[in-house]
Amino acid sequence: MPFLSLIIPAHNSSQTLPRLLDSIRYERLNNLEIIVVDDNSKEKLSHFAEATRDKKNIKIFFLKKNMGPAHARNFGAEKARGDVLVFLDADVVVMPGTLKEVVRIFTEDKYKVAATGVWDKKQEGISFFPKFKALRDWSYWVNERKADSYYYLFSTRIAAIRRDVFLQLGGFNESFRGADVEDIEFTYRLAKKYRVDFNEKMRVFHQFEDFWPIAKKYFKRAYQWVEIFSNRKKFDPVATTGNEAITTISAVGLMGSLGLGLISLMSQISQVRQIREIGLGAGVLFFGLSAVFLTIHLLGVRKFLKFVYQEEGLFFTIKSFFVGIVLYLFIFAGAVWGTLRKYFK
């Protein structure tokens, strides 16, 4: 019987899946099985199934209908035989030593229930935004995390859990059909009874997309998160911390006050003296507010900016500051949209 069951939902993943499987084989572990669940891909993996036919520790299942990654993971968990389930996204690469670390923590501590890992901070190529995104996530989970903080998102990029507990909890919520907030929702149910340990040695590589796909994901997850937040009514490291919420609002306040300040200064071209005086006063007020919001925002992102400066230098850091503000605007817009949908549907 295997100790680890690696569960990989795949949908049109023929370009990334072979690399993931190669990285798993590189670990040279015998006490595992690999379960690939093809979620009715348009590009069929029949050639992959044929290539793995003689490999006893790899199984591939083909779903007749596309049901989303939550369903595919639950399906894989039902088929698994291992004591510990390890969920992996199909577009990651397992870093050396990661699976051995999973075996270690679950064999040394029989009371260990769940553990989650992190994306590596490195990227392939020189494109700015993928490097920015990788550094931003690494900074949040590793660089900015206090030693005594409890960061416990059961993130399916790489996450491990004892199979009996996963089945007892009913698995992922399959009403989430995309790669949405199903991991956040499951985390909250899991954390009511058990501890989820964050382990930075459980590490995978992921090549991030460019700006627009990520920005749209931020928007979507933000408006879906509103529903969960409205029930819990508190911030936490699973979805967003209170500090991140303040940082988001300060970014919106900064851009809004700067915009209003510039509009106010445009009144100086007016031929009416009173309009010029009112506009000048409003401009001073709004630019003063922008200075306050800027200060608050810099306090919120100071650890990240310091980290980025050490990693990539001054120009990259300046660019990261402004790109970060734009992403915060997408997050805020998603949260507003989620709130409006909640109260006016």
N, C-alpha and C positions, 0 to 999 in steps of 0.2 A: 504493500500500500504506500502511495506517495505521502510525503509530509506536506509539501506545498502543491496547491493547485493554482496555476497561473491562468487567469481568465481575461481574455482579450476580445472585446467586441470589435468587429471589423465591418466597415461600410465603405466600399470603393477605396480600399487600403492597399491595393497591390503594390504601390510604389514604396510604402513605408514598412509594411509587415515583414518582408524578408530581412530587413536590417534589424528589426526588433528581435526576431527569432535567432538571428546570428549572435546578437549580444547576449541572449539567454544561454545559448549553447556555450558561449565563451566562459561562463561561470563554472562549467563542468560539474554540475550537481546531478546526482543520480536519483535523489529522493523527491522528484517533482514530476508533475504532469502539466502539459500545456493544452489549454482548451481555447480554441478560436471559434467564435460564434459569428458567422457571416450574416449580417442583418439585411438579407435580400439585396445585395449589391447589384448595381447595374453592370459592373465589370465582374464577371464571375471568377471565382477562385478555384475552378475545377483543376486547373493546371497545378495549383498549389496543393490541393488535396492529393493529387496523383504523386507529387514529389514527396509528400510526407507519409505516404501509405506504409512504408516499411519502418517508419520511426515510431516505436511503440509508445513513446511518452507524449506524442502530439495527436490531438483529436481535433477535427474540424466539423462543425455542424452548420448546415445551411437552413436558414429560416425562410419559409415560403412567403412571408409578408414582412415588410419593413415596420418594425415596432419601436425603434429607438434604442439607444445604448442601455437605458435602465432595464428594459426587458431582456436585452441580450445578456447583460451581466447576470441577471436573475436566472436566466435559462442555463448559463454556464455553471452557476453555483449549484443548481439542481443536479447537473451531470457530474460534478466534481467528486472526487473520492478523498482528497487530502484533508488533513486536520485544519490547515490554515489556507484561506483563500487570499490570493494576491491579485488585486485588480490593476491592470495596466491599460493605458490608452494605446491604440494601434499605431500612433504616430510618434512614439517615444523610443529611445534606445536605453537599455539598462546599463548603467555605469558599472565598471568593475568593482566587485565586492558587495554590491547592493543586495543580491539575493542571499549571499552568505550571511550578511548582517541580519536579514529577516529570519533566517534559520536560527541564528544565535539568540536573538532576543526572545523568540518564542520557545526555544528549548531550555534556555537558562532560567526563565521565569514562567512557570506553569500557570500563573495567574494573569499573565499578560493576555489581553483580549484583542486590542487593536492598535495599529501603528500606521503612521502616514509619513510620506517623505516630501521631496522637493525637486523642482527642476534645477538642473545645473545652470550656473551663471554664464557659461560660455555659449557662443553661437558660431556657426560656420559663415564665412563671408564677412564683408565689411559694411553691409547695409546698416544704417543708423538705427532704424526702429526695432528690428529684431534684437539687436544688442541692448537697446534701451529697455525693452520689455523683460528680457532675461535678467538684467541687473535690477530692475524694479522689483520683480518677484523675489529674487534672492535677498535683496536688501530687506524686504518686508519680513520674510520668514526667518532669516538668519542674522543679518547685520543689525536690524533694528529690534530684534526680539530680546527682551530682558531675560536673564538667566532663570528667574523664578516665574516667568510668565507661562501660562497654559495656553498654547496655540494648538488647536485640535481639529482643524478641518480634515475630514476623511476624504481626501482628494484622490480621485480615481486615476490621476496621472500615475501614481503608485501608492497603494494603500493595502494593508494586510489586516485580516480579521479571522478569528476562529470561526470555522464553518458553522458550528452548531449555534453560535450567537447570531450570525448573519441570518440564518434560516428562522431562528426564533423571532427576530425582529421583522421578518417579512420581506427582507431585501429592500431594493430601491423602489421608490414610488414611480410606477410605470405611467402615471398620468403626464409626467414630463417626457415628451416624445423626442426632444432634441438633447444636445449636450448643454443642459440648462443649469438649474439649481438643485438637481436631484441629489447631488452629493451633500449640499448644505442641509437639505431637508432630512436626509438619512443621518447626518452627523448629529442633529439635535435629538433624534430619537435614540440613537446609540448612546449619546452622552448623558441621558437621563439615568442610565444604570451603570455605565462603564466608562473608564478613562480611555481616551485616545491619545497616545503618545506621539509627539513629533520627533522624528529622528532624521537629522540632516545627512546621515550616512546612507539612508535609503534614497538614492539619487538617480534621476533619469535625465537624459538629454532630450530636448525638444527644440526643433527649429521653428521659431515663431514666424507668423505671417507678418505682412506689412501693416501700415497704420489702419486702413479702412476696415478690414475684417475684424481686427481687434477692437476698434472703436465701436463697431456695431454689436459685438459681443458684450462689451461693457454696458452699453445702453440696454440691451435685452436682459442681461442678468440683473441690472439695477431695478428695472420695473417688475421683474418677477420676485426679486428679493423683498419688495415693499409688502407683499402679501404675507410673507413669513415674519417680517419685522412687526407688522401690525398685530400679530398674535403674541409675539414675545415681548415687544415693547422695551427692548434693551439692545445695546450694542455689544459686540463681542468679537474675538479674533476670527471666528468662523466665516462671517460674511464681511463685516467691517467693524472697526473699532470706533470709539467715540472720537479719538484723535483724527481718524480718517474722515469722519463725518464733518468735523470742524474744518479740516483742511479743504474738503470739497466745497463747503459753503464759502470759505474765504476766497477760493479761486473764482467762484461766481461773483462774489462781492467786489473783488478786485477788478474784474473785467467790466462789470456793470457800472461801477463808479468811475472808472476811466472813460468809458463810453459816454456817460452823462456829463462828465467834466469837459470832454472835447466838444460835445454838442453845446454846452453852456458857453464855451469860449467863442463859438461861431456867432454868438449874438453881438460880438464886438464889431461886426461888419454892418450892424444896423445903424440907421441914421437917427434913431430915437434914443436920446440920452438915458432915459429911465430903463429901457430894455437892456442897454449896454451895462448899466450899473447892476441890475438884477442878475444878468447873465454872468458878470464878473464875480459877484458874490456867490452864486450857485457853483461856478467853476471852482472857486477856492474851497468851498465846502466839499464838493465831490472829490477833488484831488486830495484833500485832507483825509477823506474816508478811504480813498485808494491806498494811501500810505499806511493806514491802520490795517486794512485787509492784507496788504503786502507783508507787513510785519508778522501777522498771524500765520499767513501761508508759509513764509520762510521758516518760522519756528516748527511748523508741521512737517516740512520736507527737508529740514537741515541735515538729518542723519543720512538720508538718501543722497543728497547733493554732495556731502562730504565723501561718501562711499564712491560715487560715480567719479568725482574728481581724482580720487586715488587710483581708480581703475583705468580711466580713459582721458583724463586731463580737462583743462579749462573749457575749451570750445564745446566738447561733448556735454559738459555739465551745464553750460548756458543753454544749449539747445534742449537738453533734457528738462530744464525748468519750464520752458515755454510749451513743449510738447505735453508735459505732465498736466499743465493747466488746461489744455484743450481736452485731454482725456477726462479730467475732473468735470468739465462742462458736459460731456457725454453722459457721465455717471449721474450728474444732477438732473439732466434732462430725462434720463430713464426713470429716475425716482419720481420726478414730477408726473411723468406720463403714467407710471404705475399707480400713483395716488389718485389721479383723475379717473383712471379706468376703474379703480376700486369703488369710488364714491358716486360715479355717474353711470355705471353699467346697469 
